[in-house]
Amino acid sequence: MLYRIVTLIGGLVFVAALFALVWFFCKKFLERHGVTDQTSDRATVLATWTFAGVAIGLVFAVVGAFILGPWAFYRTLRGHGVDVSDGAAVWWGFGIVVVSLGITAAGFFGFLMLVGAY
């Protein structure tokens, strides 16, 4: 039973880490594109919708995260008035999703190996 609790808590920590990574990369994206007004708040909105797209995409199929995440990033970014082309916005969203999920997945698999579940 303790093993299951540790794994559940570890999973929740990695979900929080995934959101933190998405937020960090969204903030860096906004800073790189010259957004200086309320950067943290805008990054939070952008990360929340991107994270929601990834989460819903993961429920339907793992591949869905790589479609809905960038799409949510693009749609939210359009509302912020950042001067980026549509194609670049989608590719930036895709890159943020891939890097964030990759780092989180590697850490989670390492955690599972550490507790002996994988």
C-alpha beads as a LAMMPS data file, in Angstrom:
LAMMPS data file: protein, C-alpha beads

118 atoms
117 bonds

1 atom types
1 bond types

-500.0 500.0 xlo xhi
-500.0 500.0 ylo yhi
-500.0 500.0 zlo zhi

Masses

1 110.0

Atoms # bond

1 1 1 0.000 0.000 0.000
2 1 1 2.840 2.395 0.815
3 1 1 4.283 1.742 -2.644
4 1 1 1.036 2.887 -4.269
5 1 1 0.858 6.031 -2.149
6 1 1 4.456 6.955 -2.993
7 1 1 3.776 6.392 -6.691
8 1 1 0.573 8.463 -6.564
9 1 1 2.309 11.338 -4.775
10 1 1 5.207 11.118 -7.235
11 1 1 2.749 11.273 -10.139
12 1 1 1.096 14.382 -8.711
13 1 1 4.486 16.014 -8.251
14 1 1 5.305 15.345 -11.902
15 1 1 1.964 16.799 -13.035
16 1 1 2.857 19.969 -11.139
17 1 1 6.332 19.850 -12.674
18 1 1 4.808 19.575 -16.156
19 1 1 2.702 22.685 -15.567
20 1 1 5.728 24.521 -14.170
21 1 1 7.773 23.637 -17.250
22 1 1 5.006 24.745 -19.615
23 1 1 4.687 28.017 -17.663
24 1 1 8.459 28.587 -17.710
25 1 1 8.722 28.007 -21.462
26 1 1 5.658 30.188 -22.150
27 1 1 7.187 32.988 -20.092
28 1 1 10.499 32.683 -21.943
29 1 1 8.594 32.710 -25.251
30 1 1 6.768 35.912 -24.318
31 1 1 9.961 37.583 -23.109
32 1 1 11.762 36.593 -26.299
33 1 1 9.020 38.204 -28.367
34 1 1 9.133 41.501 -26.516
35 1 1 6.179 41.182 -24.156
36 1 1 7.025 43.209 -21.051
37 1 1 3.605 44.116 -19.650
38 1 1 2.255 41.547 -17.143
39 1 1 4.519 38.802 -18.435
40 1 1 3.885 36.423 -15.531
41 1 1 0.109 36.794 -15.749
42 1 1 0.105 36.320 -19.498
43 1 1 2.403 33.311 -19.168
44 1 1 0.024 31.822 -16.604
45 1 1 -2.966 32.175 -18.935
46 1 1 -0.989 30.816 -21.874
47 1 1 0.380 27.909 -19.822
48 1 1 -3.016 27.070 -18.339
49 1 1 -4.671 26.702 -21.731
50 1 1 -1.694 24.880 -23.219
51 1 1 -1.632 22.505 -20.240
52 1 1 -5.383 21.944 -20.583
53 1 1 -4.934 21.084 -24.258
54 1 1 -2.160 18.639 -23.408
55 1 1 -4.204 17.050 -20.620
56 1 1 -7.292 16.591 -22.792
57 1 1 -5.118 15.287 -25.625
58 1 1 -3.514 12.742 -23.314
59 1 1 -6.940 11.444 -22.282
60 1 1 -8.044 10.723 -25.843
61 1 1 -4.741 9.401 -27.123
62 1 1 -1.149 10.298 -26.409
63 1 1 -0.828 11.778 -29.897
64 1 1 -3.699 14.145 -29.098
65 1 1 -1.483 16.022 -26.643
66 1 1 0.785 17.021 -29.504
67 1 1 -2.201 18.341 -31.459
68 1 1 -4.412 19.960 -28.836
69 1 1 -1.532 21.449 -26.807
70 1 1 -0.055 23.495 -29.672
71 1 1 -3.533 24.406 -30.887
72 1 1 -4.467 25.736 -27.423
73 1 1 -1.165 27.643 -27.308
74 1 1 -1.878 29.180 -30.710
75 1 1 -5.485 30.138 -29.879
76 1 1 -4.494 31.714 -26.562
77 1 1 -1.535 33.510 -28.099
78 1 1 -3.816 35.142 -30.684
79 1 1 -5.664 36.827 -27.798
80 1 1 -2.473 38.349 -26.413
81 1 1 -1.559 40.282 -29.545
82 1 1 2.005 38.948 -29.802
83 1 1 3.539 39.706 -33.189
84 1 1 4.177 36.131 -34.368
85 1 1 2.933 34.491 -37.538
86 1 1 0.315 31.757 -37.254
87 1 1 2.697 29.039 -38.390
88 1 1 5.416 30.149 -35.995
89 1 1 2.919 30.222 -33.124
90 1 1 1.859 26.637 -33.811
91 1 1 5.475 25.451 -34.069
92 1 1 6.446 27.294 -30.884
93 1 1 3.497 25.650 -29.129
94 1 1 4.531 22.264 -30.456
95 1 1 8.104 22.805 -29.268
96 1 1 6.978 23.861 -25.800
97 1 1 4.729 20.803 -25.514
98 1 1 7.395 18.377 -26.770
99 1 1 10.172 19.704 -24.535
100 1 1 7.946 19.933 -21.451
101 1 1 6.510 16.452 -21.904
102 1 1 9.937 15.022 -22.719
103 1 1 11.575 16.398 -19.578
104 1 1 8.643 15.345 -17.407
105 1 1 8.449 11.853 -18.925
106 1 1 12.181 11.270 -18.475
107 1 1 11.959 12.360 -14.850
108 1 1 8.886 10.237 -14.206
109 1 1 10.430 7.123 -15.739
110 1 1 13.502 7.738 -13.606
111 1 1 11.236 8.004 -10.564
112 1 1 9.479 4.752 -11.479
113 1 1 12.833 3.017 -11.851
114 1 1 13.912 4.407 -8.478
115 1 1 10.873 2.955 -6.706
116 1 1 11.169 -0.314 -8.640
117 1 1 7.981 -0.051 -10.692
118 1 1 9.685 0.000 -14.055

Bonds

1 1 1 2
2 1 2 3
3 1 3 4
4 1 4 5
5 1 5 6
6 1 6 7
7 1 7 8
8 1 8 9
9 1 9 10
10 1 10 11
11 1 11 12
12 1 12 13
13 1 13 14
14 1 14 15
15 1 15 16
16 1 16 17
17 1 17 18
18 1 18 19
19 1 19 20
20 1 20 21
21 1 21 22
22 1 22 23
23 1 23 24
24 1 24 25
25 1 25 26
26 1 26 27
27 1 27 28
28 1 28 29
29 1 29 30
30 1 30 31
31 1 31 32
32 1 32 33
33 1 33 34
34 1 34 35
35 1 35 36
36 1 36 37
37 1 37 38
38 1 38 39
39 1 39 40
40 1 40 41
41 1 41 42
42 1 42 43
43 1 43 44
44 1 44 45
45 1 45 46
46 1 46 47
47 1 47 48
48 1 48 49
49 1 49 50
50 1 50 51
51 1 51 52
52 1 52 53
53 1 53 54
54 1 54 55
55 1 55 56
56 1 56 57
57 1 57 58
58 1 58 59
59 1 59 60
60 1 60 61
61 1 61 62
62 1 62 63
63 1 63 64
64 1 64 65
65 1 65 66
66 1 66 67
67 1 67 68
68 1 68 69
69 1 69 70
70 1 70 71
71 1 71 72
72 1 72 73
73 1 73 74
74 1 74 75
75 1 75 76
76 1 76 77
77 1 77 78
78 1 78 79
79 1 79 80
80 1 80 81
81 1 81 82
82 1 82 83
83 1 83 84
84 1 84 85
85 1 85 86
86 1 86 87
87 1 87 88
88 1 88 89
89 1 89 90
90 1 90 91
91 1 91 92
92 1 92 93
93 1 93 94
94 1 94 95
95 1 95 96
96 1 96 97
97 1 97 98
98 1 98 99
99 1 99 100
100 1 100 101
101 1 101 102
102 1 102 103
103 1 103 104
104 1 104 105
105 1 105 106
106 1 106 107
107 1 107 108
108 1 108 109
109 1 109 110
110 1 110 111
111 1 111 112
112 1 112 113
113 1 113 114
114 1 114 115
115 1 115 116
116 1 116 117
117 1 117 118
